[in-house]
Every structure is written in C-alpha cells, then in structure tokens.
Amino acid sequence: MEAIIAAPDQTTPRGRRDRAFLLFLARTGARVSEATGVNANDLQLERGRPQVLLHGKGRRDRVLRIWCDR
C-alpha cells in the first residue's frame, strides 16, 4: 500500500492530487465511485474524529471515519 501511495510524482499538481486521492481511499475504505462524489459539505474535519459522508449505490449513505497515520 505504501508503494502505491508513494508512486505519484509529488512535484506536480497532478501527482499531489493523485496521492491525496489514494490516501483518501486507503484511510476511509471508500469505493472509487463514492470517493469521486464527495464534496466539501460531506467532510467534517474540525472534530477530534474526522469523518466523511459517502453516497453509495441505491441512495445509501454512510459515514466513515478518516484514519490518520500515528
């Protein structure tokens, strides 16, 4: 997993975007289709336990914690 996350070139904007997306997928366990539908209103980062609201298939929503490296 670490090798996949480290693969994008972080010196370019596209590489930083790709790395952020891979980290988001790894830390939430979200499906790609759910992750691409996330907007700023779906994120709750201010709390001690950051979380995201994901909109899945069949109008099913779920809230997932965003895990941090510690």
C-alpha positions, 0 to 999 in steps of 0.5 A: 500500500505504501508503494502505491501511495508513494508512486505519484510524482509529488512535484506536480499538481497532478501527482499531489492530487493523485496521492491525496486521492489514494490516501483518501481511499486507503484511510476511509475504505471508500469505493472509487465511485463514492470517493469521486462524489464527495464534496466539501459539505460531506467532510467534517474535519474540525472534530477530534474524529474526522469523518466523511459522508459517502453516497453509495449505490441505491441512495445509501449513505454512510459515514466513515471515519478518516484514519490518520497515520500515528 
